[in-house]
Amino acid sequence: MTDSNGTAKPTPPTPGPGATPKPGGAPKPGGKPAPPKPHAAKPVPGGTEAHPHPVVVAAASDPAKWGRVDEDGTAWVKTADGEREIGSWQAGDAAEGLAHFGRRFDDLATEVALLEARLAAGADARKTKAAALALAETLPTAAVIGDVDGLAARLQAITEHSDEAAAQAKEEKDRTRHEHTERKEALAAEAEQIAAESTQWKAAGDRLREILDEWKSIRGVDRKVDDALWKRYSKARESFNRRRGAHFAELDRERASAKTRKEELCVQAEALSDSTDWVGTAAVFRDLLAEWKACGRAPREADEALWKRFKGAQDVFFAARNAAANERDAEFEHNADAKAELLSHYENIDPSAGLDAARNALRELQEKWDALGKVPRERMGELEGRLRAIEKRVREAVDQQWRRTDPEAVARAAQFRERVAQFEEQAAKATAAGKKRDAEKALEQAKQWREWAEAAEGAVSNR
């Protein structure tokens, strides 16, 4: 750095990158400036932000290859265009001046290396290019000794590569924007489908919230497009919320109606709980239970309480019916034992020992049987069978006696005999008159009637 007269200012120990020496502050007589220390590069021109990668520090150059400091302190740098005076060094000997201007070059080299690193790492290419151009503009007048032409070439390369990187970044940004736009379009479409079709209210509501969380994480979409997609999602969510609200409002109305009807069913059931019309009331309870199930659910707590009322009334009735059934079963079992004992007493009825006595005994048995009442279904067949056997034995004896004394059968046998006599008489007259054929015919008929008479007489005698 030179003053208005082109004289270099002395530099304090360990100057910062790109810093100029402060006025005054020359070293004490016989002393030397402190050796340079490693340092971080200052922010690059153009306001490029610090990159998250480690700080780049260029390797120290050899300024003697690229310039000189004369004994009078005049400093020169070699470029492709020839030597260029860059300032004057008065703070020490020529070697110290050369080292000073070399360090200033190294600071610039560090800044260039930092820009190269940032460009390679994919940092903002536009800002990197602006910083490179700003540095390139300072090189023709920079008070440094080093490969200035090399730095210029590197800065030119950064500028050119920045354009390529910017194009690639734009392409990547466009691709990302397209992907994110497609993703938001898909989310909006899914939300619209849920709003129009889903009745899985909890799962659908959870999914809409998940869509919202995912939506917030998607960035880089064009604002106008993003606003339009957001309106679609928001409209779908509101539509779903209205439809869900209407569903639960209707459900509340249905449950209130179910509660009212179930209260009425409870009153009916409680009125029937002390009925003794076991068959009829049981049928009514079945109908009430079917209607209860058809009512749907009332609000949960009310539904549970109403069910306890209804079931309690039902249990009272069926407990009483079961108790009555048990009592009836015991009575039927007693009747069955009594009928079995009665049969044992009358099973020795013998019609052959006296038909009238047998008929009287059977009549007594039947009267006592009817007086004893019903028996269990499982014992009915055996007991009825034994009774029917006794009745059959007496009935067959009565029928047999009737057939033996039937006056109509006796009269019918006598009529057959008269017809036999009539045909025999006709045959005799025909024979006397010489009518042989008539006589044979009459005899044939007499024979037939005789067989019938004998059959009739045999039937009466066998009774």
Secondary structure as UniProt FT lines:
FT   TURN            4..5
FT   TURN            17..18
FT   TURN            29..30
FT   TURN            45..47
FT   HELIX           63..65
FT   STRAND          67..69
FT   TURN            71..72
FT   STRAND          74..79
FT   TURN            80..81
FT   STRAND          82..89
FT   HELIX           94..120
FT   TURN            121..122
FT   HELIX           125..138
FT   HELIX           139..141
FT   HELIX           148..197
FT   HELIX           201..217
FT   HELIX           223..272
FT   TURN            273..274
FT   HELIX           278..294
FT   HELIX           300..346
FT   TURN            347..348
FT   HELIX           351..353
FT   HELIX           355..372
FT   HELIX           377..404
FT   HELIX           407..432
FT   TURN            433..434
FT   HELIX           436..461
//
